[in-house]
Amino acid sequence: MYNTGQSAVKKTGFQLLPPAETVFRGFLYGAAVCMILLLVGIFLTLLVYSFPSIREFGLRFLYGKTWDPVTEEFGTLPILIGTIITSFLSLAISIPFSLSLSIYLGEYSTKGTVASLLQGAIELLAGIPSIIYGFWGLFILVPIVRSIETALGVPPLGVGIFASSLVLSIMIIPYSASLGREVIRLVPDELKEAAYSLGATRFEVIRKIILPYVISGITAGNLLSLGRAIGETMAVTMVIGNANFIPTSIFAPANTMASVIANEFTEATGTLYVSSLIETGLLLFIVTMIINMVGKQIIKKMSVQV
Amino acid sequence: METENLFFRIFKDRLFKLVVIVFSFASSLPLLFILFYIFKNGIAVINWQFLTQLPKPVGEVGGGISNAIVGTAILIILSSICSIPLGICTGIYLSEHRTGKLSYAVRLCVEILQGMPSIVIGIIAYMWIVMPLRTFSAFSGGIALAIMMLPIIVRSTEETLKLIPDSLKEASLALGVPYYKTILKVIVPAGLSGIVTAVIISIARVAGETAPLLFTAFGNPFMNVNISKPVNALPLLIFNYAASPYPEWHALAWGASLVLAVFVLTLNFFAKMMTKKWKVQF
């Protein structure tokens, strides 16, 4: 019986199998290799097309203070400063909220109706497309910012760094909050119970046990949020005011790397202009990639540790 | 700590809890704000005409967004065709080859692709497809969105298939079933719910993307179903109309925002329900 079964496989199956098997394995292998080719292709394309601008400006591209299509002088310093201020300001605004959310959902209220409602709201917030944030920001938030600016006595433009940081901070709260919640839940109960048994209050447990334990995870979450804030395009483009000057205050209009591409790419004429915009894209790609890799590496280390 | 008295410590504890709760609930306020305004301004313009008519010229009352709805549908179909088979195959490869240099490299690439700013993907699709063909097209927009969908599908397929116990595969192989049939008829069906959820989530993600479409699908005030010509899409329409000075167009943009938000949030809701109901469990 056993023998006939084996020979049957040999006769019918074995001769037919290899082609199908090989084709199938080839497909999987090909698909996997495609991912690498895709990324390498993207990187090379950006590099090749930004070559005219790299050759023309060299490092001056990074510290040049004028971005002027008319004279074909492209320095990204105003744009880099705009990007840095916008993203860090939004991160600073978001941290109190996202940290509170992580602590509340990870420690105070892990189950129950209130927690799941709040959790649902955060997930909805994460799901809203960025164009809607931008549109809402432009029509609802900008007038509010304008009245704040009038009250403060600065030029009431409404659009500018402050408005875009506000919109961005709303957009990134869900990301750092959900990551923070996860790492806070990873804190072993024994540690917390040991502290409670010594008479610590909940606040002391959170401050002296939980936060030191999860600080790297929280940092990673905020890094990933920063990466998102830097790469975010539409919401920022709509409310930042698009000015290629070094911003003088947080209410001034500015531009970020992403918004300058979104605004000027279709209208760019001349090789050097297009290539400068693509070099900006390449920079943006590299910066967000480094931030993401560092953030993800920290998270990986944490989950191995726990 | 010894010097602090008990009353003060308890007071700090309460105060901290209060602060945490206030900040937590304050961060859900923007959601209410956004949804309130979208519904208030959107519901006023939404009716049957709005969904079935083309936009009217400035000054005329009425008009709809049918071209953008059709365009978004075309873009989603195109990007799904390009990304789903490739993404699932890569996901299967990664779950079958958990270690190894190639798997490591592929995982790294997928991770980097996932974090890539959407505007950069727009530039790439422009360089690869729009420039050689010398025209903006629905096809190029579909490719840009496909690049965004790929990493989501790959990661979730891999994660889902990894959860399926080896014993299932071994049982099938022990019966003499060839490897490829084991994968296609045992492993993939067992993880199908996870894969479908991933596809839904990725569609929800790209349906609202605007940045990759700015220089690819470009937008079009007319109805177009030819994939080699520019098409409109809901997010593009919102962007273009929001930037215009006409109140009629702003009203259309609010309506389009409502349609888009409801579509995306419904997809997310379905995905969440699916994960809850048909979670891959062994």
Interface residues (C-beta under 8 A of the other chain):
Chain A: G5 V9 G13 L17 A20 E21 F24 R25 F27 L28 Y29 G30 A31 A32 V33 C34 M35 I36 L38 L39 I42 T45 L46 Y49 P96 F97 S98 L99 S100 L101 I103 Y104 L105 Y108 L118 A121 I122 E123 L124 L125 G127 I128 P129 S130 I131 I132 Y133 G134 F135 W136 L138 F139 I140 I170 I173 A177 T201 R202 F203 E204 I206 G227 I230 G231 E232 T233 M234 M238 A258 I261 A262 F265 T266 L277 I278 G281 L284 F285 T288 M289 N292 M293 K296
Chain B: M1 R9 I10 K12 D13 F16 K17 V19 V20 I21 V22 F23 S24 F25 A26 S27 S28 P30 L31 F33 I34 L35 Y37 I38 P85 L86 C89 T90 I92 Y93 L94 E96 L102 S103 A105 V106 C109 V110 E111 I112 L113 G115 M116 P117 S118 I119 V120 I121 G122 I123 I124 Y126 M127 W128 I147 L150 V154 G176 P178 Y179 Y180 I183 L184 A204 A207 G208 E209 T210 A211 L214 F215 F218 P235 I238 F239 A242 A243 H250 A253 W254 S257 L260 A261 V264 L265 N268 K272
